[in-house]
Amino acid sequence: MRIRKAKKEDFYEYLNLKREEERDYSKIVGKKIIYPKNRILKKEFLEILRDKKILLLVIEENKKLIGYMHATFFKNIYRKGGYVGDIFVLKEFRRKGIATKLINKFIKILKNRRYKMISLSVNIKNKKAVRLYKKLGFNICNYDLKKEWK
């Protein structure tokens, strides 16, 4: 298994992971989630690769992408750190420490930059992810509230 920064040629495998995530996340939240069309995801993917404040790590096994982590760096007068926006691992590779490896890789990158914190948000219905993050030492420090309408 190898973790590395995503490259342009990873797009179609990344797209397959995003579509699988779309199906999985819909089950977790109990409603149909629809991600943008492929061409929009490709544009976003290429923008991510160019942006120095965004990091897209992929993990591969036998030259096949099995997961990814989308993260950002932030820095202001009060603090500097990283934010995990999204982690996804293919179902058949879960419970093997892959998400942990991705988070630990990002923490190492943050420490090398002398950043002192990492944060993330997780849907309360995603019980497995909540357990993982607590096991990794994350603490609940905020509640994100939302209201939707049609």
GUNULUM-605844 format. One line per 4 residues: number of its first residue (from 1); their letters; for each residue x, y, z of N, C-alpha, C. Coordinates in pm, whole numbers, plus 50000, padded with zeros to 5 digits. Example, Ala and Ser with C-alpha at 12.3 -4.5 7.8 and 13.67 -1.06 7.14 Angstrom:
2
1) as) 51319:49431:50780:51230:49550:50780:51320:49670:50780  51285:49775:50708:51367:49894:50714:51290:50003:50787
END
This chain:
150
1) mrir) 50084:49883:50000:50000:50000:50000:50088:50124:50000  50046:50222:49922:50125:50343:49909:50033:50466:49911  50068:50563:49993:49995:50690:49996:50079:50794:49922  50011:50872:49837:50081:50975:49761:49983:51085:49723
5) kakk) 50038:51196:49677:49953:51303:49625:49891:51257:49493  49769:51298:49470:49701:51263:49345:49769:51333:49227  49759:51268:49110:49812:51321:48984:49699:51326:48882  49719:51403:48776:49617:51418:48671:49567:51284:48620
9) edfy) 49660:51191:48602:49621:51061:48544:49539:50974:48639  49518:51019:48762:49436:50946:48859:49288:50976:48844  49251:51071:48758:49114:51120:48759:49008:51011:48745  49021:50921:48648:48912:50825:48625:48897:50726:48739
13) eyln) 49007:50687:48801:48995:50601:48919:48935:50679:49035  48976:50805:49050:48919:50892:49152:48769:50909:49130  48729:50928:49006:48587:50943:48972:48509:50818:49014  48565:50701:48990:48499:50577:49033:48482:50573:49184
17) lkre) 48584:50619:49256:48575:50624:49402:48466:50723:49445  48459:50839:49379:48357:50939:49413:48217:50883:49390  48196:50810:49282:48064:50753:49254:48027:50646:49357  48125:50570:49399:48101:50470:49504:48069:50539:49636
21) eerd) 48141:50647:49664:48114:50725:49785:47972:50781:49782  47930:50827:49667:47795:50881:49649:47689:50778:49691  47708:50654:49648:47613:50547:49685:47619:50517:49835  47740:50505:49887:47757:50473:50030:47701:50583:50119
25) yski) 47731:50707:50087:47687:50818:50171:47535:50831:50167  47475:50801:50053:47329:50804:50043:47267:50705:50142  47327:50587:50156:47277:50487:50251:47292:50536:50395  47405:50599:50424:47432:50645:50560:47330:50751:50603
29) vgkk) 47305:50849:50516:47217:50960:50554:47071:50932:50526  47042:50823:50455:46904:50783:50432:46831:50864:50327  46905:50927:50238:46843:50996:50125:46940:51000:50009  46887:51012:49890:46969:51009:49769:47057:51133:49761
33) iiyp) 47187:51111:49757:47284:51219:49740:47334:51210:49596  47333:51322:49527:47379:51322:49388:47496:51419:49376  47611:51365:49341:47729:51448:49318:47722:51511:49179  47802:51612:49153:47800:51677:49021:47836:51581:48907
37) knri) 47807:51626:48786:47840:51548:48666:47991:51531:48653  48030:51431:48574:48172:51397:48558:48258:51515:48515  48209:51595:48420:48291:51706:48369:48314:51810:48478  48215:51830:48564:48231:51926:48674:48328:51870:48778
41) lkke) 48317:51740:48806:48411:51677:48899:48554:51682:48844  48568:51667:48712:48702:51674:48653:48759:51814:48667  48678:51915:48643:48723:52053:48659:48766:52078:48804  48684:52033:48898:48717:52049:49039:48847:51974:49073
45) flei) 48860:51854:49023:48979:51771:49047:49105:51844:49001  49102:51899:48881:49219:51970:48827:49249:52097:48906  49146:52165:48953:49165:52284:49037:49230:52246:49170  49187:52134:49226:49244:52085:49352:49393:52060:49336
49) lrdk) 49431:51997:49225:49572:51966:49203:49658:52091:49191  49601:52201:49144:49677:52326:49127:49682:52410:49254  49588:52392:49343:49575:52477:49462:49670:52431:49573  49760:52517:49615:49859:52483:49719:49797:52469:49858
53) kill) 49674:52521:49876:49608:52512:50006:49522:52387:50018  49517:52307:49912:49437:52185:49912:49528:52066:49887  49501:51958:49954:49578:51835:49938:49482:51719:49909  49510:51648:49802:49434:51528:49770:49530:51410:49775
57) lvie) 49519:51334:49881:49601:51213:49895:49522:51095:49844  49591:51005:49775:49530:50880:49732:49610:50766:49792  49543:50654:49810:49611:50535:49857:49587:50427:49754  49694:50359:49717:49683:50258:49613:49741:50126:49662
61) enkk) 49684:50021:49606:49736:49887:49629:49741:49819:49494  49855:49762:49462:49876:49698:49330:49838:49793:49216  49880:49919:49231:49860:50024:49130:49713:50058:49105  49625:50025:49200:49483:50056:49190:49446:50145:49309
65) ligy) 49375:50256:49280:49333:50344:49389:49223:50276:49470  49242:50274:49602:49144:50210:49689:49082:50310:49787  49134:50434:49786:49079:50535:49874:49146:50669:49852  49090:50771:49917:49148:50905:49907:49110:50988:50028
69) mhat) 49181:51098:50045:49150:51196:50146:49168:51335:50085  49067:51416:50100:49068:51555:50054:49084:51642:50178  49187:51727:50180:49214:51809:50298:49258:51948:50255  49247:52041:50349:49291:52178:50322:49380:52226:50435
73) ffkn) 49464:52323:50402:49549:52390:50499:49488:52527:50527  49490:52568:50653:49443:52703:50684:49542:52771:50779  49546:52901:50768:49639:52980:50849:49580:53119:50864  49565:53162:50989:49522:53298:51015:49596:53348:51139
77) iyrk) 49561:53465:51189:49637:53520:51302:49615:53443:51432  49511:53361:51437:49479:53287:51559:49535:53145:51561  49539:53082:51447:49583:52942:51443:49615:52900:51300  49684:52789:51293:49710:52729:51162:49700:52578:51177
81) ggyv) 49645:52516:51075:49624:52372:51084:49570:52316:50956  49511:52199:50968:49455:52131:50853:49313:52087:50881  49238:52075:50774:49099:52033:50783:49077:51917:50687  49027:51806:50739:48994:51691:50656:48852:51711:50606
85) gdif) 48839:51728:50476:48708:51751:50417:48636:51623:50380  48713:51522:50343:48651:51400:50292:48751:51286:50296  48707:51171:50341:48785:51048:50335:48694:50940:50281  48747:50860:50189:48670:50748:50138:48763:50630:50111
89) vlke) 48718:50512:50150:48791:50387:50125:48691:50287:50070  48731:50216:49964:48643:50113:49908:48603:50012:50016  48480:49967:50007:48422:49879:50109:48510:49757:50140  48563:49693:50037:48642:49571:50061:48776:49597:50129
93) frrk) 48815:49724:50142:48942:49757:50207:48921:49826:50342  48798:49836:50387:48770:49901:50514:48808:49811:50632  48823:49874:50747:48859:49805:50871:48998:49741:50862  49084:49805:50780:49222:49759:50765:49320:49871:50799
97) giat) 49270:49977:50859:49357:50087:50901:49391:50188:50793  49321:50183:50681:49356:50272:50569:49320:50417:50598  49201:50442:50650:49163:50580:50685:49259:50634:50791  49297:50551:50886:49394:50590:50989:49526:50629:50925
101) klin) 49571:50550:50829:49698:50581:50760:49688:50714:50687  49575:50741:50622:49558:50867:50551:49562:50985:50649  49490:50974:50760:49489:51081:50860:49628:51101:50919  49695:50992:50951:49830:51002:51009:49929:51064:50910
105) kfik) 49914:51035:50783:50000:51096:50680:49977:51247:50678  49850:51289:50684:49819:51431:50684:49874:51497:50811  49862:51432:50925:49917:51486:51050:50068:51505:51037  50135:51409:50978:50280:51420:50958:50314:51541:50871
109) ilkn) 50238:51560:50764:50258:51676:50676:50236:51805:50755  50130:51809:50836:50101:51927:50917:50214:51956:51017  50262:51853:51082:50371:51870:51178:50497:51921:51110  50525:51872:50990:50642:51919:50914:50632:52067:50882
113) rryk) 50510:52117:50869:50486:52260:50843:50476:52339:50973  50493:52270:51088:50480:52329:51220:50337:52375:51252  50240:52312:51189:50099:52337:51219:50064:52255:51342  49971:52306:51421:49944:52246:51552:49808:52181:51567
117) misl) 49728:52176:51462:49595:52117:51480:49541:52058:51351  49448:51966:51371:49374:51905:51260:49228:51900:51305  49138:51927:51212:48996:51919:51245:48920:51854:51129  48797:51817:51158:48711:51757:51056:48568:51765:51103
121) svni) 48478:51740:51011:48335:51729:51043:48290:51591:50998  48192:51538:51068:48139:51407:51033:47988:51408:51056  47916:51342:50968:47772:51330:50985:47744:51240:51106  47654:51283:51193:47627:51206:51315:47571:51067:51285
125) knkk) 47517:51048:51166:47465:50916:51129:47577:50819:51088  47696:50872:51065:47808:50789:51024:47882:50738:51149  47818:50645:51217:47865:50595:51347:48006:50534:51340  48034:50461:51233:48167:50399:51220:48276:50504:51211
129) avrl) 48251:50610:51136:48350:50717:51123:48367:50789:51256  48257:50815:51326:48265:50882:51456:48352:50799:51551  48329:50667:51555:48411:50579:51641:48558:50587:51603  48587:50584:51473:48726:50592:51428:48791:50722:51474
133) ykkl) 48724:50833:51452:48783:50963:51487:48805:50974:51637  48712:50924:51717:48730:50927:51862:48850:50840:51902  48862:50724:51837:48975:50634:51864:49108:50702:51831  49107:50788:51730:49228:50859:51689:49255:50985:51773
137) gfni) 49169:51010:51871:49193:51122:51962:49120:51251:51929  49032:51248:51831:48952:51367:51800:48846:51385:51907  48816:51510:51940:48714:51543:52038:48607:51629:51973  48485:51611:52020:48376:51697:51972:48394:51834:52037
141) cnyd) 48404:51936:51952:48423:52071:52007:48321:52171:51952  48247:52133:51850:48144:52219:51791:48026:52133:51747  47914:52197:51734:47801:52134:51668:47773:52215:51544  47770:52150:51431:47730:52217:51306:47580:52197:51291
145) lkke) 47510:52304:51275:47365:52298:51257:47330:52338:51116  47220:52280:51065:47181:52312:50929:47031:52304:50918  46979:52381:50828:46836:52379:50798:46823:52379:50647  46739:52291:50595:46720:52281:50451:46575:52309:50416
149) wk) 46553:52356:50298:46417:52377:50247:46418:52358:50097  46299:52346:50042:46287:52324:49898:46254:52452:49826
END
